[in-house]
Amino acid sequence: MRHLAQVDFVGPDAAAFLQGYVTADLDHLTPGRALPMALCNLKGRVVANGWATGESNHVRLLVHPSVTPILARELGKYLLFAKSELSEAQAGVGLSPVASSDAFELPPIGRYATLSVPDEGHAAFANACADTGFVLVTEAIAGSFLPQMIGLTDVGAVNFAKGCYLGQEVVARAEHRGQVKQQLRRYEFDGEGPAVGADVMAGSRKIGTVVAVGGDVVLAAVRSDDSPVVAGKCSMAISGVS
């Protein structure tokens, strides 16, 4: 299963344009290490996230393949005023737990990505994300959560010192309050895991949503005042809070 797609922004103002839309500070782009980032809508909900890499005139965003049309739709209307163009790269993304000269790091998951190669090394990628508490947004949950609700502020995907970006006022207000209605929690499960987007239930009451699934770990955005015991049809035991 393919877990990452590359979306390219190419043009003289590529990084400058994206700086006004993603949560990472693209002034900090450096070779060999990608920046965790998110793209929010006007309501501050994350519609896509992953990593940014590249340079001022060519920025590459690595996101889940299912959200590339959403990303293109959200940014397409604003690109009318930019000198850069957006396109999805046709080449694959290679993933490895071992660094190499042509790869760059994807913090905090302990994986390295190589671009313009056949897709490979994706089998353990979802496990690495879940184990480290990194939620990679898919179409099933796009537009549903503030960055804080799915732990993106905890993994460095939001820079609160940079200037304005789409949804920034809502995200900053939530951070200033110090509390959001949902928070990321981690669970272990036995057997087949639930699907991303599955309801998290406490009895007959929905209290959250599954946002990432690994080999034996589920990450769920759950009401801050609840401790769920069931997600979908999968019984789980709490193993900690992200």
C-alpha positions as semicolon CSV with decimal commas, in nm:
position;residue;x (nm);y (nm);z (nm)
1;M;0,000;0,000;0,000
2;R;0,130;0,344;-0,095
3;H;0,139;0,581;0,203
4;L;0,302;0,896;0,062
5;A;0,261;1,105;-0,250
6;Q;0,472;1,401;-0,360
7;V;0,308;1,730;-0,457
8;D;0,539;1,983;-0,622
9;F;0,518;2,361;-0,616
10;V;0,752;2,504;-0,879
11;G;0,812;2,868;-0,961
12;P;1,000;3,179;-0,846
13;D;0,771;3,229;-0,544
14;A;0,702;2,864;-0,451
15;A;0,823;2,881;-0,089
16;A;0,699;3,237;-0,041
17;F;0,353;3,138;-0,162
18;L;0,328;2,828;0,057
19;Q;0,455;3,018;0,359
20;G;0,111;3,181;0,378
21;Y;-0,075;2,849;0,381
22;V;0,115;2,581;0,573
23;T;0,180;2,567;0,948
24;A;0,558;2,510;0,918
25;D;0,804;2,796;0,874
26;L;0,948;2,736;0,528
27;D;1,228;2,981;0,598
28;H;1,378;2,685;0,789
29;L;1,397;2,447;0,491
30;T;1,732;2,269;0,501
31;P;1,886;1,986;0,296
32;G;1,863;1,640;0,447
33;R;1,570;1,704;0,681
34;A;1,204;1,768;0,600
35;L;0,974;1,990;0,805
36;P;0,657;1,841;0,953
37;M;0,369;2,060;0,836
38;A;-0,006;2,085;0,792
39;L;-0,246;2,270;0,566
40;C;-0,560;2,394;0,742
41;N;-0,883;2,538;0,610
42;L;-1,025;2,871;0,724
43;K;-1,178;2,700;1,028
44;G;-0,834;2,576;1,136
45;R;-0,914;2,213;1,056
46;V;-0,635;2,007;0,899
47;V;-0,714;1,907;0,540
48;A;-0,369;1,762;0,463
49;N;-0,039;1,718;0,642
50;G;0,297;1,550;0,617
51;W;0,634;1,704;0,539
52;A;0,783;1,987;0,333
53;T;1,125;1,983;0,172
54;G;1,303;2,162;-0,111
55;E;1,418;2,515;-0,176
56;S;1,273;2,860;-0,251
57;N;1,172;2,787;-0,611
58;H;1,074;2,419;-0,572
59;V;0,895;2,297;-0,262
60;R;0,785;1,936;-0,228
61;L;0,502;1,836;0,004
62;L;0,475;1,471;0,107
63;V;0,115;1,386;0,198
64;H;-0,116;1,085;0,197
65;P;-0,222;1,004;-0,163
66;S;-0,592;1,028;-0,075
67;V;-0,566;1,399;0,014
68;T;-0,378;1,520;-0,294
69;P;-0,704;1,623;-0,470
70;I;-0,815;1,807;-0,155
71;L;-0,483;1,987;-0,130
72;A;-0,499;2,085;-0,497
73;R;-0,856;2,209;-0,459
74;E;-0,781;2,411;-0,143
75;L;-0,471;2,578;-0,284
76;G;-0,576;2,597;-0,649
77;K;-0,794;2,906;-0,604
78;Y;-0,508;3,093;-0,436
79;L;-0,253;2,987;-0,697
80;L;-0,431;3,219;-0,939
81;F;-0,238;3,498;-0,768
82;A;0,097;3,316;-0,757
83;K;0,383;3,271;-1,004
84;S;0,417;2,902;-0,916
85;E;0,235;2,591;-1,032
86;L;0,118;2,280;-0,849
87;S;0,149;1,925;-0,978
88;E;0,155;1,574;-0,834
89;A;0,482;1,396;-0,907
90;Q;0,438;1,073;-1,102
91;A;0,753;0,912;-0,962
92;G;0,737;0,724;-0,635
93;V;0,873;0,779;-0,285
94;G;1,120;0,536;-0,131
95;L;1,113;0,497;0,248
96;S;1,381;0,346;0,469
97;P;1,481;0,340;0,839
98;V;1,842;0,392;0,724
99;A;1,989;0,724;0,608
100;S;2,157;0,754;0,269
101;S;2,326;1,030;0,073
102;D;2,020;1,107;-0,142
103;A;1,757;1,071;0,131
104;F;1,615;1,319;0,382
105;E;1,481;1,260;0,731
106;L;1,110;1,259;0,814
107;P;1,095;1,362;1,181
108;P;0,977;1,233;1,423
109;I;0,907;0,887;1,275
110;G;1,264;0,766;1,222
111;R;1,229;0,717;0,846
112;Y;1,417;0,860;0,548
113;A;1,259;0,942;0,213
114;T;1,411;0,930;-0,134
115;L;1,219;1,095;-0,418
116;S;1,180;1,008;-0,785
117;V;1,225;0,635;-0,728
118;P;0,980;0,343;-0,733
119;D;0,755;0,324;-0,428
120;E;0,924;0,099;-0,173
121;G;0,955;0,055;0,202
122;H;0,594;0,160;0,266
123;A;0,489;-0,160;0,448
124;A;0,610;-0,049;0,792
125;F;0,539;0,321;0,745
126;A;0,195;0,326;0,912
127;N;0,341;0,142;1,212
128;A;0,622;0,397;1,244
129;C;0,373;0,685;1,236
130;A;0,141;0,529;1,494
131;D;0,426;0,428;1,724
132;T;0,563;0,783;1,733
133;G;0,223;0,956;1,757
134;F;0,239;1,114;1,411
135;V;-0,106;1,126;1,251
136;L;-0,093;1,141;0,871
137;V;-0,432;1,277;0,768
138;T;-0,625;1,078;0,509
139;E;-0,939;1,162;0,316
140;A;-1,149;0,988;0,583
141;I;-1,065;1,254;0,845
142;A;-0,961;1,554;0,632
143;G;-1,115;1,879;0,753
144;S;-1,228;1,732;1,086
145;F;-0,967;1,828;1,347
146;L;-0,760;2,118;1,471
147;P;-0,386;2,037;1,475
148;Q;-0,394;2,017;1,856
149;M;-0,668;1,751;1,849
150;I;-0,448;1,506;1,658
151;G;-0,118;1,584;1,824
152;L;0,044;1,780;1,542
153;T;0,158;2,056;1,777
154;D;0,334;1,792;1,989
155;V;0,540;1,666;1,693
156;G;0,654;2,010;1,576
157;A;0,423;2,047;1,276
158;V;0,297;2,392;1,383
159;N;0,528;2,690;1,419
160;F;0,362;2,950;1,643
161;A;0,637;3,207;1,583
162;K;0,585;3,242;1,207
163;G;0,350;3,484;1,038
164;C;-0,006;3,428;0,927
165;Y;-0,126;3,122;0,740
166;L;-0,466;2,984;0,644
167;G;-0,659;2,905;0,965
168;Q;-0,384;3,054;1,185
169;E;-0,617;3,266;1,398
170;V;-0,827;2,966;1,503
171;V;-0,522;2,745;1,568
172;A;-0,349;3,017;1,772
173;R;-0,665;3,083;1,975
174;A;-0,694;2,714;2,063
175;E;-0,330;2,708;2,171
176;H;-0,374;3,020;2,382
177;R;-0,671;2,864;2,563
178;G;-0,458;2,560;2,640
179;Q;-0,747;2,318;2,594
180;V;-0,935;2,170;2,299
181;K;-1,247;1,955;2,303
182;Q;-1,059;1,649;2,178
183;Q;-0,709;1,517;2,231
184;L;-0,498;1,238;2,087
185;R;-0,490;0,911;2,281
186;R;-0,307;0,591;2,214
187;Y;-0,450;0,239;2,249
188;E;-0,330;-0,115;2,199
189;F;-0,555;-0,372;2,034
190;D;-0,567;-0,742;1,961
191;G;-0,685;-0,886;1,631
192;E;-0,786;-0,679;1,332
193;G;-0,763;-0,305;1,387
194;P;-1,041;-0,056;1,313
195;A;-1,042;0,164;1,006
196;V;-0,937;0,528;1,014
197;G;-1,253;0,728;1,063
198;A;-1,421;0,461;1,281
199;D;-1,621;0,583;1,579
200;V;-1,478;0,548;1,928
201;M;-1,757;0,444;2,162
202;A;-1,816;0,444;2,537
203;G;-2,121;0,218;2,559
204;S;-2,371;0,362;2,312
205;R;-2,209;0,704;2,314
206;K;-1,965;0,826;2,047
207;I;-1,675;1,003;2,214
208;G;-1,409;1,010;1,943
209;T;-1,270;0,903;1,608
210;V;-0,986;0,671;1,503
211;V;-0,726;0,882;1,322
212;A;-0,435;0,637;1,269
213;V;-0,380;0,262;1,284
214;G;-0,050;0,075;1,319
215;G;0,037;-0,290;1,369
216;D;-0,105;-0,309;1,721
217;V;-0,157;0,058;1,807
218;V;-0,450;0,289;1,739
219;L;-0,443;0,666;1,771
220;A;-0,778;0,831;1,832
221;A;-0,901;1,187;1,879
222;V;-1,120;1,158;2,187
223;R;-1,324;1,398;2,396
224;S;-1,090;1,539;2,654
225;D;-1,308;1,436;2,948
226;D;-1,356;1,071;2,841
227;S;-1,155;0,749;2,852
228;P;-1,290;0,522;2,575
229;V;-1,269;0,144;2,576
230;V;-1,395;0,057;2,228
231;A;-1,321;0,185;1,877
232;G;-1,547;0,051;1,607
233;K;-1,575;-0,321;1,677
234;C;-1,228;-0,348;1,823
235;S;-1,182;-0,368;2,199
236;M;-0,872;-0,185;2,313
237;A;-0,684;-0,121;2,635
238;I;-0,535;0,221;2,710
239;S;-0,158;0,216;2,691
240;G;-0,090;0,585;2,739
241;V;-0,176;0,931;2,620
242;S;0,011;1,108;2,343
